[in-house]
Amino acid sequence: MRNAVISAAQLFSPRATYGEVSRAVTQPLMYLNMHGAPDEAWSHFDEDDLDYAEVLGHLWKNIVALLLIPVAFFGLAYVAFLRLDVR
């Protein structure tokens, strides 16, 4: 339960989310070795096993969070702007 709360809080932290995405993009082999194949305890990825689709599969929630947070705040600002009495 505690890990779920911590991972949810880190998902909405732009700093942590951006760090996770940038590490995966710049060093995909290290990212896959750290986060890939949770069922296999001794998995190791080589250059031949590099698959960006798998990296994106691990990162989809981080990418959505990076895009969703600014969109939500700009949407709220737009609604607040429309409610103003502009004369």
C-alpha positions as CSV (number, residue, x, y, z in Angstrom):
1,M,0.0,0.0,0.0
2,R,2.8,2.4,0.9
3,N,4.6,1.8,-2.4
4,A,1.4,2.5,-4.3
5,V,1.0,5.8,-2.6
6,I,4.7,6.7,-3.2
7,S,4.5,5.8,-6.9
8,A,1.3,7.8,-7.3
9,A,2.8,10.8,-5.7
10,Q,5.9,10.5,-7.9
11,L,3.7,10.2,-11.0
12,F,2.3,13.7,-10.4
13,S,5.7,15.1,-9.6
14,P,7.0,16.7,-12.8
15,R,10.6,16.5,-11.7
16,A,10.4,12.8,-10.9
17,T,8.4,12.0,-14.1
18,Y,10.7,14.0,-16.3
19,G,13.8,12.3,-14.7
20,E,12.3,8.9,-15.4
21,V,11.5,9.6,-19.0
22,S,14.8,11.3,-19.7
23,R,16.8,8.4,-18.2
24,A,14.8,5.9,-20.3
25,V,15.4,7.9,-23.5
26,T,19.1,8.6,-23.0
27,Q,20.0,5.2,-21.5
28,P,17.4,2.6,-22.7
29,L,19.6,-0.4,-22.0
30,M,20.2,0.5,-18.4
31,Y,16.5,1.4,-18.0
32,L,15.4,-2.0,-19.4
33,N,17.9,-3.8,-17.2
34,M,16.5,-2.0,-14.1
35,H,12.8,-2.0,-14.9
36,G,12.3,-4.7,-17.6
37,A,10.9,-8.2,-17.3
38,P,9.7,-8.3,-13.6
39,D,9.0,-12.0,-13.8
40,E,12.6,-12.9,-14.5
41,A,14.9,-12.2,-11.6
42,W,18.1,-12.5,-13.7
43,S,17.1,-10.8,-16.9
44,H,19.8,-8.9,-18.8
45,F,19.2,-7.0,-22.0
46,D,21.9,-6.6,-24.7
47,E,22.1,-4.2,-27.7
48,D,20.4,-6.9,-29.8
49,D,17.4,-7.0,-27.3
50,L,16.9,-3.2,-27.4
51,D,13.3,-2.5,-28.1
52,Y,12.0,1.0,-27.9
53,A,8.4,-0.2,-27.9
54,E,9.1,-2.0,-24.6
55,V,10.6,1.1,-23.1
56,L,7.5,3.1,-24.2
57,G,5.4,0.4,-22.7
58,H,7.0,1.0,-19.3
59,L,6.8,4.8,-19.7
60,W,3.3,5.4,-21.0
61,K,1.9,6.5,-17.7
62,N,4.8,8.9,-17.2
63,I,4.4,10.4,-20.7
64,V,0.7,10.8,-20.1
65,A,1.3,12.5,-16.8
66,L,3.8,14.9,-18.3
67,L,1.2,15.9,-20.9
68,L,-1.9,15.9,-18.7
69,I,-0.7,18.1,-15.9
70,P,0.0,21.2,-18.0
71,V,-3.2,20.6,-20.1
72,A,-5.3,20.5,-16.9
73,F,-3.8,23.7,-15.5
74,F,-4.1,25.5,-18.8
75,G,-7.7,24.3,-19.0
76,L,-8.4,25.7,-15.6
77,A,-6.8,29.0,-16.4
78,Y,-8.9,29.2,-19.6
79,V,-12.1,28.5,-17.8
80,A,-11.2,31.2,-15.2
81,F,-10.4,33.6,-18.0
82,L,-13.7,33.0,-19.7
83,R,-15.6,33.6,-16.5
84,L,-14.0,37.1,-16.2
85,D,-16.2,40.0,-17.1
86,V,-14.1,41.5,-20.0
87,R,-15.3,45.0,-20.9
